Amino acid sequence: MTSTPASIGFGTQQRPHRDDAVRSSAVSHHNDGSRDVTLNLAVVASNLDGTAAPAGLFTVSPASVVVPAGGDAAATVTVDTRVAGPDGYLAAGRPASPVARWYTRRWR
């Protein structure tokens, strides 16, 4: 299983965050195997200190995809820095997988 792109940089969002643009990026998952694979695409996001990032900062849709054997399935990763929370470097990724990681920054 591979994901393209392997990482996404959503850039830096300057304060005030209430006017930040919601940003999205498509991610394609490819299955080199001979059986269909179901991916649950939950997001785990954290601040630099390891504490959980604000809920809703990163989302992925759909929440689950079936990647056919030898085929591809798409999802969209969205970051919404208008969500209340701390400023600084924030990271997210698919749980227990090095396949996809997403990043953004919020500065004061």
N, C-alpha and C positions, 0 to 999 in steps of 0.2 A: 504494500500500500504506500503510495506517495501522494503528496499534496503539492499543488503549484498555485501560487508561489509558496515557498517553504516558510517565508516570513513576510510580514506586512508592516511597513512603517506608516503610521497615520499622521506623523508630523507633530508639530508643536502648536498648542492652542494658547493664545495669550488671554489674560484677564481683560475684562470681565467675561466669565464663561457663559452667561445667559444668552449671548449672541453668537456662540460657537456654531459652526456648521456641523451637522451630522455627517459623518464620513463612512463610506462603505467600500468594500472590496470583494470581488468574487474569488472564491477558492475552488479549484477543481481537484477532486480526489480520484486517483487512478488505481485500479485493482489489477495487478499482474497475475493474480492467482486464477485457479480453475473453478472456484466457487464464488457465488455472490457473497458480499460482506455487508452487514448492516453497521453503520457508524452512528453512534449517539454523539451528537456534536455539542454537548454542554460546554460552557466556558468556565475556566478557573482563572480569576484575575487577582493580581496582588499589587500592593504598593512596594516601593523599594525595600522597606523594612520587613516585608513578608506578611504584613497584615492584609486582610481581604480588601480589595478595591470596592468602591461603592457598587451596589447592585444596579444593573442597568447600564453601566459604563460600556461594557462590551456585550454584544449579543451576536448570536449566530442563527441563521434561518436557512432551511428548516432545521428543527432540532434533531432530526434523524434522516439519514439517506441510505438507500440500498445501492451499493456500488456493484454493478454486474461483473461477473468474471470477465476479465480482459477489457473492461469498459471503464467509464467515467461517470461521476455524479458531481453536481455543483452545489455550492452553498454560498451564502453571503455573510461576511463578518462586518458588523457595524459598530462604530464607536460614537458615543454621545457624551461629550465632555461637559454638557450643560447640567449633568447630574451632579448634585451636591456632593462634595468630598474634598479630600486634601489635594493640594497642588504637588507636582513632582512627577517623577518617572513612573509609569504604570505599565504592567505587562500582563498578558493573558495568553492562554493556550488551551489546547484540547487536553482534558484530563488524562494522565498516565500515558502520554504519547509525545514523542519528539516531532511528530509529523507537521504540526502547524503552530506557529507562535505569532502573536500580534502585539504591537507596541504603540504607545502614544505618550505625549508629555503634556502636562498642564503646568503653567508657570504663573506665578503671582504677578 
